Amino acid sequence: MAEDARDALQALLRSGQAARAVLADIRRLAERTGPVRLMEVCGTHTMAIRRAGIPSLLPPGVELLSGPGCPVCVTPNEVVDRAVALARSPGVCLATFGDMLRVPGSSTSLAEARAAGAEVEVVYSPLDALRLAAERTDRAVVFAGVGFETTAPTVAAALKTARARRVPNFAVLAAHKLVPPALEALLARPDLRVDGFLMPGHVSVVIGSDAYRPLVARHALPCVVAGFEPVDVLLAVRMLLAQRAEGRAAVEVEYRAVVRPGGNPHARALLDEVFRPVDSAWRGLGVIPGSGLELADDYRGLDAVARFPVEPEPTREHPGCRCGEVLVGALRPPDCALFGRACTPARPVGPCMVSSEGTCAAYHRFGG
C-alpha cells in the first residue's frame, strides 16, 4: 500500500470506537448477505475509498466497484477534439477547468494545443470565464462546460448573467452529463452485477435523494447517498448491507447534513430554465437517452457549437486504452496492459489516469 494511503488508514483506525463499531457491524451483516458487490458512482468517493484503504478493511465477499463517477472520464474524445479545434480557431480563447487541460483527445490535448500556440486559459469558475470575456473584447471566450449536475448550475448562472448583460463574445461548449440516466444504462448491461449503489454526495445536493426513487422502484436495488470521510463511506456500506440482509430496497441518506429529498430547488430551477435534456454519448456506455444537457432555445445564441462551426479531427480511441471498461466496472485498472507502464499520471493515455477523480489515477496513487 502506498505511504499516504497507509497513513490515511492509520488515521481512520485511530478515530476510535465509532469506526471499529461500524466495521464490526459490517462483518456481522456480511455473514447474512453473502457476497455483495457495491458500486460508488462518484469520483471523489473513489479517491476517498482508495486513499483510506477501505477495501482492505472490508470482510471477504464485500466488493467495492468504481463506476462512471468521473465527469472528465466519461466525456468522449469528440468533445475534447472539438474543444481543441475551438482553441485553435483565430479570435477564440478556450476557457476550461484545470482537470480538462491534460485529458487526451484523439491525437492531442488542450495542454499540447496551448503549447503549440492555441489560446487556452484555466479558470476556477464559469463566472471567471465570463469576466475574461468582458476583459478580452477582441476575441470570443468559449467555456468548456464539462461536468455533472454539480457544476451545471454554475454554468447556467454564467449563461444567464451573460444574456442579461448582453456579453456578445461569451459562449459555452455544453457537454454536461446527468447521473440518473447513466445508472439506468449501467443496470441494463447483462454483464454487470451490482447489489447496491453508493450515490454521489455533491450531485445529490443539487438533484436530491428523491431523484433515485424511480430507479429503486424499477430495480429493487438498495441505494445510499454517502458523504466523503472514511467513516461516512463505512456507514453507507453498513446501511447498504443492512438493506440487503433485511430483504428491502430503499433510498437512504447517510450524508444528511446537506442532502435533502428535493435537492436544491433554486439550482434545479436554474437548470430547467437554461438547459434541456438531450441524448448524450458517454465513454464506456455509448449514447444514453436524455443523459446530457444542451442550451434551451432562449440561450441558443450562446451555444459555441452553433456559433463556431469548426471541423474537429476524426475521432478515434487509443487501441490499448481500457478506460471505458473501467468506468462500467467491467475491468479493474491493474488489468489493463497499459496501466502503470505506458499509461501513468505523468504520461496518461486515457482520461481515467489523468483526472483527479479518475479510477486509474486513484489505483496508481493509492494501490489496488
N, C-alpha and C positions, 0 to 999 in steps of 0.2 A: 504494500500500500504506500502511496506517495506520502512524503513527510507532512505536508499540510493537511491531507485527509486524515492521517493518524492523529495529528494534533486536535482536529475538529472532533474526531471520535472520542478522544480522551476528555475533551471539554464536555461532550454530551454525557459521558458516564459520570463525570464529576457533578453534573447537575442534580444528582441525588435520587431521592426516593421516587419522585414523580416518574422519571424515565424508567427506572427499574420496575416500578409497578405496572407501567404500560406494557413493557416488554414481557413481563410475566403473564399479563392478560392475553397478549398476542400468542404466546406459546400455548396457553390453555385453549384458546379459540381454534388455533390451527389443528389441534388434535381432533376437534369436532368437525372441521370443514374438510380436511384432507387437502390435497394440492390445490392451490389457488394462484391465479395469475392476475395481477393488478397492474393497470397502466396509468401512469401520470401523463397528462396532456398539457404540460406547461414546461417550457424550457428552464424557467427559474427553479421549478421543483426538481428537474433532472440534475441541475448543478448542485442544489442543496442536498439531494439524496446521495450523490457520489462524493461530495465534499465531506459529509459526515460519516461515510462508510456504512450507511443504514442497511444495505443488503447483507452485510456480514453479521448484523445483529439479529436478523430475522431467522426464524426456525426453518429447517428444510421443508420444502414444499410451498413456501410463501415466496412467490417470484414477482419482482418488480420489472415491468417493461416500460421503455420510453416510447412515447407516441409522437404525433405531429404537433408538438407544442412550441416549436421554434419558428416564428413567422418568417425570418430571413431564410431558414432552411426550406420551408415549403414553397417559397416563391420560385417559380420555374425560371430557367435560363432566359426565356424570351423577354421577361421583364427586365432582367439585368442588361440584356443586349439592347433593349430599347432605351434604357437609361444611359448607356454608353453612347448610343447614337445621338441622343439629345445633347449630351455633354460636348460632343464633337461638332455640333451644329454651330455655324457662325452666329454670334449675337445671343447665345444661350449659356446661362450658368446653371448647372445642375446642383441643387442643394440636397443633402442627404444626412441621415443619421450616420454616426461613425461605424456602426456594425454592418452597414451595407458596403463600405468602401472597398474591402478586400474580397468580397464574395465573387468567386469566378463565374463568368458568363460562358458563352460558347467558346470564346478564344481569348478573352481578356477581362479585366475587372475595372471598376471605376478608378481605383488607385493607379493602375497601369495607364489608363487613359489620361489621367491627370498628369502623370509623369511625362507623357508624350505631348502635353500641351493643351489638353482639354480643360475647360474651366469647371472644376468641381469644388464645392465648398461644404465642409462639415458643419452642421448646425445642431443645436440641442433641443429645438422645438420647431414646429411648423411656423410659429409666430416669428422666430428668428429669421426664417426664410422670407417671410413677408416683409420684415424690416429691411432685409437685404435688398429686396425688390424696390423698396422706397428709396434706398440709398443709391442703387445702381440702375438709374433710369435709362442708361444707354443700352441695356440688354434685358432680355427676358430671364426671369428666375423661375425655374421649374423645381418644385419639391417632389422628391420620390416618396410617395405615400405608401409605405410597406408596413404592415403590422396587423394585429388582431383588433378586437373591439376595444382593447385597452388604449391604443393610440389613435384610433379613428376619430373619436370626439374632438381631440386637439386639432386634427387636420380639418375637421368640419368647422371648428371655431375660426381657424385661419381663413378658410374659404368664405365664410360668412362675413368676416371682417373685411377681406379684400373686396368683396362685392359691395358692401356698404360704403367703403371708402373709394370705390372706383379705381383700384390699383390696376392699371392696364397691362403691366408687364409681369404679373404673377400668374402661375398656373400649377396644377398638380397632376402628376402621373399617378393615377389612382390604382392601387394594387392591394387593397386591404382584403383580409380574409375573415370569415365568420366561423366560429368554432363549432356550434351545434350541428350544422350540416356535415362537417368533416367527421364527427363522431358517428353519425348515421352511416356515412360511407365506409368507415372502418368496420362497423358491425356487419355490414353487408358482405365483407370478404369471407369466403369459405375457408381460407387458410389461416384465419386468426381466431384464437380463443382468448377471450378476456372475461374475467369473472367480476370485475368491478373497476370503476374509474376514480382516480384522484383528480377531481376537477380543478381547473386553474383558479387561483385566488384573485388575481388582478382583473382578468376578464370578467369574473363573476361579480366584482364590484360594480361593473357597468351594466351587465345584462341581467343580473340577479339569479338566484338559485332556481327560481321557477322556470327558467329557460330550459332546464334539463328534464322537467317533469314529463313532457311528451316522449322523450327517449326512454325514460324509465318505464313508462306505461307500455310502450311498444315492445321492449326487450326484456323487461323484468330483471334489470341489471342494477345492482347497488351502486350509488354514486355519493361521494363525499367531497365537498368543497374544502380544500385544505389551505392552511397558512404555510409559512416558509421556514420557520425554525425547525430544527430536527425533531423536537418533541411534538410540534404540530403535525409533522408527517407521520410520526409513530401513532399519534392519537387517531389520525384519519385512517391509517391501516387497521387499527383496532376496531374502529367503527364499521369499516367495510367487512371485516371478518365476523363481527357480531351480526350484521345483516345476513351474511351467508349462513352462519350457524343457526340462526333463527328462521331461516327459510323465507325471508322477506326481501323486498327491493324498494328502496326509497331514496329520495334526495335529502341528504343531511348536510349540515354546515358545521364544520369544525372552526372555520375562520369567522366566527360570529361577530367579532369586534367591528368588522367593516362590510360584511356581505349581508344584504337584505334580500328577501324573496323577490321583490320587484326591481332590484338593482338601483341605479341612479336615474330617476325619471328625467332629469334635465339633460343628461348625456344622451339618453335614448331618444328624446325628442329632437335633439340636435342632429343625431344620425338620421332620423326619419326625414328631417327637413332637407338635408344637404345631399344624402346618398339614396340610392335604391339598390336592392339586391340584384345580382346578376350571376349567371353561371361563370365559374372561375376554375382555372387549371391549378392543381396542387402537385408539387413534386411527390411522387410515390403513390398518389391517389387518383391522378387523372382529373378530368373535368367533373366538378361536383355542382349539381344544380343549386342555384341560389346561395352559393357559398362565398361570393365576392361582393364588392361594393363599387358601383360606378356613380358618377355625379348625376344628380337629379336634373331635370330639364332646366330649371331656373339657374343652374350653375354650370351649364354646358360650356359657356364662354370661357370658363377657367380650366377646361379639360385639355391637358397637354397633348394627348393623342390627337384630338381634333384640330388643335391649333398648329401643331408642328408635325406634319406628315413625313417623318423621317423613315428611312429604309434600314431597319436593323439587319445585321448579318443573318444568314440562315441559321436557325437554332440547331444546336447539336449537343449531345451529352458526352461527357468523358466516358469512354467504353469500360473503364475499370471501376468507376465510382459506384458504390452501393448505397449512397445516401438515401435514395428513395425507399429501399427495403428497410433501412434502419428506422426511418420515420414511421413506418407502419408496424413496427415490432416484429418483422419477419426475420431480422438479422441483427445480431449484436455487433458493435463496431469492430472488435478484435477479429471477427470472422471475415472481414473484408481484407483482401490480399494487399490493399494499398495502405491500410491503417498502420500508422507509426513508421512506415517505410517511405514510400513515395508521397504519402499524404501526412503532413504534420501541421500544427498550428502556424509554423513559420512559412511553410510552403503547402497550403491547402489545395487539394484537388477538387473538393466539394464543399458546399456551404455548411454541412454538418460538422466540419472540422474548424472552420474559421469563425463561426458565430459564437458570441459569448454565451448563448443558450443552446448551442448545438450538442447533440448526444455524443458525437465522436470527440469533440473538444473536451467534454466532461470526462469521458473514459480515458482520454490521453493524459489529462492533468491529474485525475484522482484515482485512476485504476479501474479495472473491470470487476 
